[in-house]
Amino acid sequence: MSAETLATFPMGGVHPREAKELTEKLAVEVMPAPSEVRLFLKQHVGAPCEPVVNKKDKVTEGDLVASTEKLGAPLHAPVSGTVKGIQNALHPMVGNAPSLVIATDPEAEPRTYSPSDWTRLSKDELLAKIKEAGIVGMGGAGFPAGVKLSVRPDVKLDTLILNGAECEPYLTSDHRLMVEHAKEVVEGAKIILKVLGINYCAIGVENNKPEAIAKLRDAIAQDTGKNGYNVVVKPLKVKYPQGSADQIMQSVTGRARPSGVRSSAIGIIVQNVYTTKAIYDAVVLGKPLYERIVTFTGKGLKKPANLMVRVGTSISDVVDYLGGTTPDLAKVVVGGPMMGFSVSTLDIPITKTTSGVLFLAKDEIDTTPYYPCIRCGFCVGVCPMGLEPNNVSVYVEAGRGEDTEQFGVDDCFECGSCAYVCPAKRPLVQFMRLAKASIAAKKRK
């Protein structure tokens, strides 16, 4: 795809079954701290962190435990306890990865935070608080928020978009956040607007979340400290993959991002609503990012829930807390069903970017084997970036992954639309990932 090619929204969109009814009405429940947490030293785009604590050190909830001087985001202790050292833990995307292990002190009191007035802080002071809190993009990308908001003075911005689409089936963590913390989201939006030096923010929320839309509008109406900022809610037609930055920009503003440039080139910054709430926590409360709401759902789980869990909590600990799995469990997926990763074990820690874990029963998955391409073109027609996913898959299957660069696979954000519509059930997203890995290896050489 050439640099001039514009991102285009798929004709009519893709409409996988929402399956949100299991958890969308369930208020967030706080899970008690587990006996142990395992913090991956890399939970973000960029360089891994280096521990700033040693084995047998005592730490308190919220303490800095790992940091990096390079592109990245620091880590903070999700619990009070004792550092056990560095061990490998299984990551759903990269396999074994180093993690910092902390044994929880069951007698420790939870840390409390008090609000402060952020309006007197300068842009640089606000950015420093965001960076120090270890905030990353919590919609799944994991890009350090402090870096994303450090926009060059020559870049002309006019719009902040908060992404509340949460278009992936099953997932409702962002939905519950907007319903239960609408005021904090709106206040967080104003903090970001001050950092960016603009005054307009649109919160994009799909129409299948009427309670969230109403709560956000109420929060805006009741806000007595607008300070010249214009925050509005933009209800959106339900359409997958609207939760991606490119698609929600088009839905909200009508603008399309040219391939190869950032959204700031067309005057827009996009932040996930949960990232915005985390920024509020960091700036107003002084609270680092070390816990988050995660949706645990599917017919294979005895008690679906939206849980506030500490980063580093093992999925197996969550399953025990929720009463276990059902005999019909057939697949576990970390993330959503369209973009998530299936895993073979529950011994996997929650990260800053884990929005959901799905426990899918036999009648919720398709075990049909994939077949050769029938050249129907459905994957091309539905791809929001105008790519040719099956051409990529043919090259990869032929062992020519390095040649796929000509198809612009770096523009693929792995939404899964192509695989969803493919009548031959080809694993097109996996082929895209293999092609990206091949290109990256070639560039490293």
C-alpha positions in Angstrom: 0.0 0.0 0.0 1.5 3.3 -1.0 2.1 6.2 1.4 -0.7 8.1 -0.3 -3.3 5.4 0.2 -5.9 6.3 2.8 -7.4 4.1 5.5 -10.9 3.2 4.5 -13.7 1.8 6.6 -15.0 -1.6 5.5 -18.2 -1.5 3.5 -21.0 -2.1 6.0 -18.5 -3.2 8.6 -18.2 -6.7 10.2 -20.8 -7.7 12.7 -19.7 -10.6 14.9 -22.1 -11.6 17.6 -21.7 -9.2 20.5 -22.0 -11.7 23.3 -21.7 -8.9 25.9 -24.9 -9.9 27.8 -23.0 -12.1 30.3 -21.2 -9.2 31.9 -22.4 -5.8 30.6 -24.8 -5.3 33.6 -22.3 -6.6 36.2 -20.8 -3.9 38.4 -17.1 -4.0 38.9 -16.1 -6.3 41.8 -12.7 -5.9 43.5 -10.7 -9.1 43.8 -8.6 -9.4 46.9 -4.8 -9.4 46.4 -3.4 -12.8 45.4 -0.7 -14.5 47.5 1.9 -13.6 44.8 2.1 -11.3 41.7 4.4 -11.6 38.7 5.1 -8.4 36.8 6.5 -8.7 33.3 9.4 -6.3 33.0 8.0 -5.3 29.6 4.3 -4.4 29.5 4.5 -1.7 26.8 5.9 -0.8 23.5 9.6 0.0 23.8 12.4 -1.2 26.0 11.9 -3.6 29.0 12.3 -2.2 32.5 15.2 -2.9 34.8 14.4 -3.7 38.5 15.3 -1.0 41.0 14.6 -3.4 43.9 16.5 -6.5 45.0 15.6 -10.0 46.2 14.2 -9.9 49.8 13.4 -6.1 49.6 10.2 -5.0 51.3 7.9 -3.0 49.0 4.7 -1.1 49.6 1.7 -1.0 47.2 2.4 1.7 44.7 6.2 1.7 45.1 8.4 2.0 42.0 10.0 -1.4 41.4 11.3 -1.2 37.8 12.1 1.6 35.4 13.8 2.4 32.1 15.6 5.4 30.7 14.6 4.4 27.1 11.2 4.4 25.5 9.0 2.6 28.0 6.9 3.0 31.2 7.9 2.2 34.8 6.4 -0.6 36.9 5.0 -0.2 40.4 4.2 -2.7 43.1 0.6 -3.9 42.9 0.8 -5.3 46.5 2.8 -4.7 49.7 5.2 -7.6 50.3 8.6 -9.1 49.7 10.5 -9.3 46.4 11.2 -12.9 45.5 13.4 -12.1 42.5 13.2 -12.4 38.7 11.6 -15.5 37.2 10.3 -16.4 33.8 6.5 -16.3 33.3 4.4 -17.3 30.3 3.3 -14.4 28.2 0.4 -15.0 25.8 2.2 -13.3 22.9 5.9 -13.8 23.3 6.3 -17.0 25.3 8.5 -17.1 28.4 9.4 -13.6 29.5 11.2 -12.2 32.7 9.0 -11.0 35.5 9.5 -9.5 38.9 7.9 -11.7 41.6 6.5 -10.2 44.8 5.0 -12.3 47.6 2.1 -10.5 49.2 2.0 -9.5 52.8 -1.6 -10.6 53.9 -1.5 -8.3 56.9 -0.7 -5.1 54.9 -3.3 -2.3 54.8 -4.4 -1.2 51.3 -3.0 2.1 50.2 -5.3 5.1 50.1 -5.1 8.2 47.9 -6.5 11.7 48.3 -7.4 14.1 45.5 -5.5 17.3 44.8 -6.1 20.3 42.5 -4.4 19.6 39.1 -5.5 22.9 37.4 -2.5 24.8 38.8 0.0 22.4 37.3 1.9 23.2 34.1 1.9 21.1 31.0 5.4 19.8 31.9 4.3 18.9 35.5 1.3 17.1 34.2 3.4 15.1 31.7 5.9 14.2 34.4 3.1 12.8 36.6 1.7 10.7 33.7 5.2 9.3 32.8 6.0 8.5 36.5 2.8 6.6 36.9 3.7 4.1 34.2 0.6 4.6 32.1 0.4 2.9 28.8 -2.3 2.6 26.2 -4.9 0.4 27.8 -6.9 -0.4 24.7 -4.3 -3.0 23.8 -1.6 -1.1 22.0 0.5 -0.5 25.2 2.3 2.6 23.9 3.6 4.8 26.8 1.0 7.6 27.3 3.6 10.1 28.4 5.5 9.7 25.1 2.3 9.8 23.0 1.2 13.1 24.6 4.7 14.7 24.2 3.7 16.3 20.9 6.2 18.6 19.1 5.4 22.3 19.2 5.2 22.4 15.4 2.4 19.8 15.3 -1.0 21.5 15.0 -3.7 19.6 16.8 -7.4 20.5 17.2 -9.2 17.3 18.4 -8.8 14.8 21.2 -10.8 11.6 20.7 -11.5 9.3 23.6 -12.1 5.8 22.3 -15.0 4.2 24.1 -16.2 2.0 21.3 -15.1 -1.3 22.8 -16.3 -3.1 19.7 -14.8 -6.5 20.5 -17.4 -9.1 21.4 -17.6 -10.3 25.0 -15.5 -7.4 26.5 -17.3 -4.9 28.8 -14.5 -3.5 31.0 -14.4 -0.1 29.2 -18.2 -0.1 29.3 -18.3 -0.6 33.1 -15.5 2.0 33.5 -17.6 4.6 31.7 -20.7 3.7 33.7 -19.0 3.7 37.1 -16.3 6.3 36.6 -17.8 8.8 34.1 -16.7 11.9 36.1 -13.1 10.7 36.2 -13.1 10.1 32.5 -14.4 13.6 31.8 -11.9 15.1 34.2 -9.1 13.0 32.7 -10.1 14.4 29.2 -9.6 17.9 30.5 -6.1 17.0 31.8 -5.1 15.7 28.4 -6.6 18.7 26.7 -4.4 21.0 28.9 -1.3 18.9 28.1 -2.1 19.1 24.3 -3.0 22.8 24.4 -6.4 22.4 22.7 -9.9 22.6 24.0 -12.1 20.1 22.1 -12.6 16.4 23.0 -15.1 13.9 21.5 -15.8 10.7 23.4 -16.8 8.1 20.8 -19.2 5.4 22.3 -21.1 2.8 20.3 -24.9 2.9 20.5 -25.0 -0.5 22.2 -23.8 1.2 25.4 -26.7 3.6 26.2 -26.0 3.6 29.9 -22.4 4.7 29.4 -23.5 7.4 27.0 -26.0 8.7 29.5 -23.6 8.6 32.4 -20.9 10.5 30.4 -23.4 13.2 29.3 -24.6 13.6 32.9 -21.0 14.0 34.1 -20.4 16.7 31.4 -23.6 18.5 32.3 -22.8 18.5 36.0 -19.2 19.6 35.6 -18.8 23.0 37.2 -15.2 23.4 36.3 -15.2 23.3 32.5 -12.4 26.0 32.3 -13.1 26.6 28.6 -12.8 22.9 27.6 -15.5 21.5 25.3 -16.0 17.8 26.0 -18.8 16.0 24.1 -20.1 12.5 23.6 -20.5 11.1 20.1 -22.8 8.1 19.9 -21.6 5.8 17.1 -23.3 3.2 14.9 -22.3 -0.3 16.1 -19.6 -1.5 13.6 -16.5 -3.7 13.9 -13.6 -2.8 14.0 -14.6 0.7 15.1 -12.4 0.4 18.2 -9.2 0.9 16.2 -7.8 4.4 16.2 -8.1 4.8 12.4 -11.7 3.8 12.3 -12.9 5.8 15.3 -11.2 8.9 13.9 -13.1 8.5 10.6 -16.4 7.8 12.5 -16.1 10.8 14.7 -14.4 13.4 12.4 -14.7 12.0 8.9 -10.9 12.3 8.5 -8.7 9.5 7.3 -5.1 9.0 8.3 -2.7 8.5 5.4 -0.6 5.4 5.6 2.8 5.8 7.2 2.0 8.9 9.3 0.6 9.4 12.8 -2.9 10.6 13.6 -1.3 13.9 14.8 -0.6 14.7 11.1 -4.3 15.2 10.6 -4.7 17.1 13.9 -6.0 14.3 16.1 -4.8 12.4 19.2 -6.7 9.3 20.2 -6.7 7.9 23.7 -8.6 4.9 25.1 -11.2 5.9 27.8 -9.4 3.6 30.3 -6.0 5.3 29.6 -7.8 8.6 30.3 -9.1 7.3 33.7 -5.6 6.1 34.6 -4.3 9.6 33.7 -6.9 11.1 36.1 -5.7 8.7 38.8 -2.1 9.6 38.3 -2.5 13.4 38.2 -5.4 13.9 40.7 -4.7 11.1 43.1 -1.0 10.5 42.6 -1.8 6.8 42.0 0.4 4.7 39.6 -1.1 2.2 37.2 -0.9 -1.2 38.9 -4.5 -2.5 38.8 -7.2 -2.5 36.2 -10.7 -3.8 35.4 -10.7 -7.0 33.4 -13.7 -8.8 31.9 -13.7 -12.6 32.7 -16.5 -14.2 30.7 -17.7 -17.0 28.5 -19.9 -20.1 29.0 -16.8 -22.0 30.1 -16.5 -20.0 33.3 -18.8 -20.6 36.3 -19.1 -17.0 37.3 -18.5 -14.3 34.6 -17.4 -11.0 36.1 -15.9 -7.6 35.6 -13.1 -7.6 38.2 -10.6 -5.0 39.4 -7.4 -7.1 39.6 -3.8 -6.3 40.4 -1.4 -6.4 37.5 0.6 -9.6 37.8 -2.3 -11.7 39.2 -2.3 -15.1 37.6 -5.4 -16.1 35.6 -5.5 -19.3 37.6 -6.0 -17.3 40.8 -8.9 -15.4 39.2 -10.5 -18.7 38.1 -10.2 -20.0 41.6 -11.8 -16.8 43.0 -14.7 -17.1 40.5 -15.4 -20.8 41.3 -13.7 -22.5 38.5 -14.5 -23.5 34.9 -17.3 -25.6 33.4 -17.0 -29.1 31.8 -17.8 -27.5 28.4 -14.7 -25.3 28.4 -12.9 -25.7 25.0 -10.7 -22.6 24.6 -9.2 -19.8 26.7 -8.4 -16.5 24.9 -6.6 -13.6 26.4 -8.2 -10.5 24.9 -11.2 -10.4 22.6 -12.3 -13.2 20.3 -11.3 -11.2 17.2 -7.8 -9.9 18.2 -6.9 -12.0 21.3 -4.5 -14.9 21.7 -5.6 -18.4 22.7 -3.5 -19.9 25.5 -2.9 -23.5 26.7 -2.5 -22.8 30.4 -4.0 -20.5 33.1 -0.6 -19.9 34.6 -0.4 -16.5 32.9 -0.2 -13.1 34.7 -2.6 -10.2 34.0 -0.8 -7.2 32.4 -1.6 -3.5 32.1 -3.1 -4.1 28.6 -5.3 -7.2 29.5 -8.9 -6.1 28.9 -10.4 -9.5 29.1 -10.0 -13.2 29.3 -12.5 -15.5 27.6 -13.5 -19.0 28.6 -15.2 -20.3 25.6 -17.4 -23.4 25.5 -17.6 -25.8 22.7 -20.7 -24.1 21.2 -18.8 -20.7 21.2 -15.9 -21.7 18.9 -15.5 -23.0 15.4 -13.2 -26.0 15.1 -13.6 -26.3 11.3 -10.2 -26.9 9.6 -9.1 -24.3 7.1 -9.0 -24.9 3.4 -7.3 -23.4 0.3 -8.3 -20.0 -0.8 -11.3 -19.9 -3.1 -10.5 -16.4 -4.4 -13.8 -14.9 -3.3 -12.2 -11.6 -2.3 -14.1 -11.2 0.9 -10.9 -10.6 2.9 -10.0 -7.7 0.6 -13.4 -6.2 0.7 -13.7 -6.1 4.4 -10.1 -5.1 5.3 -10.3 -1.6 6.8 -6.8 -0.8 5.6 -7.3 -2.0 2.0 -4.8 -4.8 2.3 -4.9 -8.2 0.5 -4.7 -10.6 3.5 -4.9 -13.9 1.5 -2.1 -12.8 -0.8 0.0 -12.4 2.3 -1.1 -15.9 3.5 -0.1 -17.5 0.2 3.4 -16.0 0.4 3.8 -17.0 4.0 2.7 -20.6 3.3 5.2 -20.7 0.4 8.0 -19.7 2.8 8.4 -16.2 1.3 7.4 -14.1 4.2 10.0 -11.6 3.5 8.4 -10.7 0.2 5.1 -9.7 1.9 6.5 -6.2 2.6 5.1 -5.2 -0.8 1.6 -5.8 0.5 2.0 -3.2 3.3 1.4 -5.7 6.2 2.8 -3.2 8.7 -0.5 -1.3 8.2 -2.5 -4.3 9.4 -3.6 -3.8 13.0 -4.9 -7.4 13.3 -8.6 -6.7 13.7 -9.5 -10.2 12.5 -12.2 -9.0 10.0 -10.5 -11.0 7.2 -10.4 -14.2 9.1 -14.0 -13.7 10.3 -15.5 -13.4 6.8 -13.2 -16.0 5.1 -15.4 -19.0 4.0 -12.3 -21.2 3.8 -11.6 -20.4 7.5 -8.0 -19.5 6.8 -6.1 -18.1 9.8 -5.3 -14.8 8.0 -4.4 -12.9 11.2 -1.8 -15.4 12.1 -0.4 -15.3 8.6 -0.2 -11.5 9.0 1.7 -11.9 12.3 4.2 -14.3 10.7 4.7 -11.9 7.8 5.4 -9.0 10.2 7.9 -11.2 12.2 9.7 -12.1 9.0 9.9 -8.5 7.9 11.2 -7.4 11.3 13.8 -10.1 11.3 15.0 -9.0 7.9 15.3 -5.4 9.0 17.3 -6.4 12.1 19.8 -8.1 9.8 
